[in-house]
Amino acid sequence: MDEKDEQVEGRDVRTGRSAAAARMAQQHLWVDEQVRRAMERGEFDDLPGAGKPIEGLGGDHDPDWWLKKLVERENIAVLPMSVQLRKEDADLDDRLDKIAFEAEVRRVLVDFNQRVVAARYRAPEGPPLVTMPRDVDATVAAWAGRRAERRAAARARAEQAASEARPRRWWQRRPGSRDGS
């Protein structure tokens, strides 16, 4: 192959344009053909909202309409950082109680404290930030105490259940046994 053939290889011989550019220029025809075939197969017949007017066509244009629909559909709560941290602080002990390892508890606390400190350095975007960083060692000690109490309560429940459900002897299980049961 000589140099002239290599230049012609990636181009349309008739027009001199690149073959890729020619394919892209004709791509809308291919898409139209795919849509027409899908309509013939009936793939668009049972779409939700078929036969109903499109919502929001008559009103003013809102450039953030898609964001509002997403928040509504996904049930997303968008809170200022100060309120979000206050809410997270109130639920933090319950969240920590579900964690089994001290290292993970410390990681969650360090992450929480970093976000509180970062929020303090930002310009206020809502109510004032009253949430304070947590003392990691004191919070871990409280977590360990609650964990020990839960384990002791579980052991006591298990021992009580075991003592109440003493197995009956083999002669007591048979009908017409000695004790008359």
Summary of the structure (lengths in Angstrom):
residues: 181
radius of gyration: 34.9
end to end distance: 102.9
largest distance: 109.8
contacts: 340
relative contact order: 0.06
helix: 60%
strand: 1%
